[in-house]
């Protein structure tokens, strides 16, 4: 899958889903005409608030029925599936039929830079054997080396290509003016038309965006529909305990209106949530690298010190749940049903294994725990409840 980036630095079918939405709206319309009293209108308001959850449950049931039918057809059992054997949950990427592991492995900073090729292979092997089927990279990562390393490892391991989802991103390419951006020269044609061409040529199966605003994504969708082209299916966005607005307010509305899902990155805020910066910046950390001076400044700033204080307040919650603070932070991201997959970035096997352990913490993320975390953070954004309009 390809993702188009902006220049900023820093299975259900669509027809079946549409049918379900139409049925829900028609059913709701009938109730509205039948209800006349204010008391009954209040009940209807509560029903509308729960409608997205009911629709999600219906879609989940239909997916399960489809899976059972397919397994019977192939004379297989649930024990045969990767999701069953590894315990790794899978989710649809937006409202597309593409199923991705709820945890993916990213290659930013690490592949071709912070770690050796041997360690990169170890990380991919651990991820794959843990049920991860999503691996993310970009042409700009390590000046193209990350893509090459990832490809070499896939070739060496001999994993079935059909069992994997590989995502890459375009924009920051080479140094020449014609080697970067989203121009016709760089990716054949302009954005939406280019991505449609790439998919039609079999170079990719889906396309999405990275670091686009909600308005830009909506514009791309409108252009695609107007000229009978292929719209984006997801947006890659930063999401963690201290960065919530876009994923919790803007993207849910896009999901319900046009089916764009969220693939999030930096669940540990570039390592800030890992706890390693509680007493300054260690020499071996990412923030100590020359090209990450901005991260060091962020950590030692007044806001950074406040964040470290909040992390200390969150530690008792992690202890009660029997997990580490990073595992709590990743599970917190996953508790958002609007997130299709969370991309992990790790520099060593131990760190990756720890972060993958967040899957075991996810069932413990009750509404009470989430509210307790929100009270400590004090940054929960306001979000709409009704996305039907």
Secondary structure as GFF3:
##gff-version 3
##sequence-region A 1 389
A	DSSP	beta_strand	2	5	.	.	.	ID=ss1
A	DSSP	alpha_helix	14	34	.	.	.	ID=ss2
A	DSSP	alpha_helix	38	73	.	.	.	ID=ss3
A	DSSP	three_ten_helix	78	80	.	.	.	ID=ss4
A	DSSP	alpha_helix	82	86	.	.	.	ID=ss5
A	DSSP	beta_strand	90	92	.	.	.	ID=ss6
A	DSSP	beta_strand	99	101	.	.	.	ID=ss7
A	DSSP	beta_strand	103	106	.	.	.	ID=ss8
A	DSSP	pi_helix	110	114	.	.	.	ID=ss9
A	DSSP	alpha_helix	117	129	.	.	.	ID=ss10
A	DSSP	beta_strand	134	136	.	.	.	ID=ss11
A	DSSP	three_ten_helix	141	144	.	.	.	ID=ss12
A	DSSP	alpha_helix	145	157	.	.	.	ID=ss13
A	DSSP	three_ten_helix	161	163	.	.	.	ID=ss14
A	DSSP	beta_strand	165	170	.	.	.	ID=ss15
A	DSSP	three_ten_helix	177	179	.	.	.	ID=ss16
A	DSSP	alpha_helix	184	187	.	.	.	ID=ss17
A	DSSP	alpha_helix	191	200	.	.	.	ID=ss18
A	DSSP	beta_strand	207	210	.	.	.	ID=ss19
A	DSSP	alpha_helix	214	226	.	.	.	ID=ss20
A	DSSP	beta_strand	234	238	.	.	.	ID=ss21
A	DSSP	alpha_helix	245	245	.	.	.	ID=ss22
A	DSSP	pi_helix	246	250	.	.	.	ID=ss23
A	DSSP	alpha_helix	251	258	.	.	.	ID=ss24
A	DSSP	beta_strand	261	265	.	.	.	ID=ss25
A	DSSP	three_ten_helix	272	274	.	.	.	ID=ss26
A	DSSP	three_ten_helix	286	288	.	.	.	ID=ss27
A	DSSP	three_ten_helix	290	292	.	.	.	ID=ss28
A	DSSP	alpha_helix	293	300	.	.	.	ID=ss29
A	DSSP	alpha_helix	302	321	.	.	.	ID=ss30
A	DSSP	alpha_helix	325	334	.	.	.	ID=ss31
A	DSSP	beta_strand	339	344	.	.	.	ID=ss32
A	DSSP	alpha_helix	349	356	.	.	.	ID=ss33
A	DSSP	alpha_helix	358	362	.	.	.	ID=ss34
A	DSSP	alpha_helix	367	377	.	.	.	ID=ss35
###
